[in-house]
Amino acid sequence: MVNATTNKVKIVAIAVIALVALVVILQNTQAVETKLLFLKVTMPNAALLFGALIVGFAIGVLTAGHIVSIAKRE
């Protein structure tokens, strides 16, 4: 019973975060110039925000996987 409630809360939380991220990304469509090391890239701010979101998500998933694998070894 507790697991079903926890799963529903997680799904709602993920949906709310995704909706907020989508709204922020869609409201920022103007072009911005970004420096990436030695490159200057002009792209929509939405693309930059989405890229940062994906990189942050990937770092979180990799970190969580690393922590879980360490915990399983002990």
Number of C-alpha atoms within 10 A of each C-alpha: 5 6 8 9 10 11 11 11 12 12 12 12 12 12 12 12 12 12 12 12 14 14 11 14 18 15 10 15 14 10 13 15 12 14 10 8 6 6 8 10 11 12 14 16 19 19 16 19 17 16 12 12 14 12 12 12 12 12 12 12 12 12 12 12 12 11 11 11 11 10 9 7 6 5
